Amino acid sequence: MADKTGLPDIALESLGGRVLSIGDTRPVPAKVRISIFGLPILSEPSPPPETIIRYGVEPGKCWSFQGSSGNVTLQLMKPAVITGIHLEHIHKALDPYGILGSAPKEFQIWVRVTSG
């Protein structure tokens, strides 16, 4: 995000970045808002994995998944020489509850080089 780093975000969805796969990562199920006799009538879907490559950091509008680890495969907008990675999450002071237990603590980057 050039506004924070001075560099373009070549993974950004609006610039052509894509989520190719989440592997065996299990997304958090939809939140049931209204149910009658135990049957869900109105539910709110969880944000999709594409959320991680969309502009914005609104509290609660993040890609959540079950368990303590997940995977995502991204396609960048164009071939690139990667010189740095920028991972963002809202600051604890901006969270209405002040609890960021699900914020990323460790991450790994794996790169697949393709010819073309």
N, C-alpha and C positions, 0 to 999 in steps of 0.2 A: 504494500500500500504506500504509494509514493508520498502521501501526505505525512507519513510517520517515519519512513526510512529513506526517502529520497530516491527510491528505486521502484520500477514498475512491478506489479504483482502478476507474474506470468502464469500463475495457477488460477487466477480469478475467473469465475464462470462467465461473467459478462464480457471478458476478453477472449474467450474461447477455451478456457480450461474445462476439464471434464472429470467426473468421478467415473472410473472404469469398473471398479469392483470394491466390495467391502469384505470379500472372502467369506469366512465363517463367522464374522462378527454378527451378534444378535442385537438388533435395534430394540430400544425400549418400546413396549407396547403402547398403543394409543390410550389416552386418559379418558375414562368414561365420565361424562358430565351428567347425564340423566339416564336412569334405568327404571324400568317398570317390571315388577315381579322378577328382578334379577337379570332381565334382558336389557342389554345396552340399547338405548334409543338415540342418544346423541353422544358422540365421542369426538375428541380432539386428537388428530394424528400427531405423532411425534415428528419434529423437524427431520427432514431427510438428510443423508450424508452430504448432499450438495451444499448444505448450510455452511460447511467449513471453507468453501471457496467462494462464498458470497460476501459482499461488502456489508459490514455492520457487526456490532457486538452488543446486541440488546440482551439484557439479563433473561435467562430462561429460553432464549431462542438459539439453542445450540444443538448439535448432533449428539445425542446420548445413546449409549449402548449398554447392554447388560454385561456384568463382570468387570474385571479390573484391567482388561486389555482389549484392544481392537485393531483392526487393520483397514487401511484404505489405499487404493491404487489410483493415482491421479495421472491424467495426461495434461501436459502443459500446453499453452497456446501455440508454442513453436519450439523447435529444438533450441537448447540453451546450454551454456556453460554455467553451472551452478557454483556460485562463490559464497553463498550464505543462505540460511533458512531463517525465517521469522515466524515464530509461533505466538499467537495472541490469545489472551483470555481476559475477561473483565477483571478489574482490580477488586479486591475484597471490599473496599470502601463503597463500591458501586452496587454490590449485591444487597438486595433489600434485607436479607437475613444475616449477612456477614459470614456466611459459611460457603466455602469453596472446596468441599471435600472431593468433588468429582473433577476438579480442574486437573489438566495434564501435569504430571510430575516428572515423568521420564518419557522420552520418545526416541525412536530410531528412524533414520532415513536410509532407505535402500534405493539404489538407482539402477535402472535397467537401461543399458545403452543399446540403441537400435541403429542400424545403418540405414541410410536412405538419403 
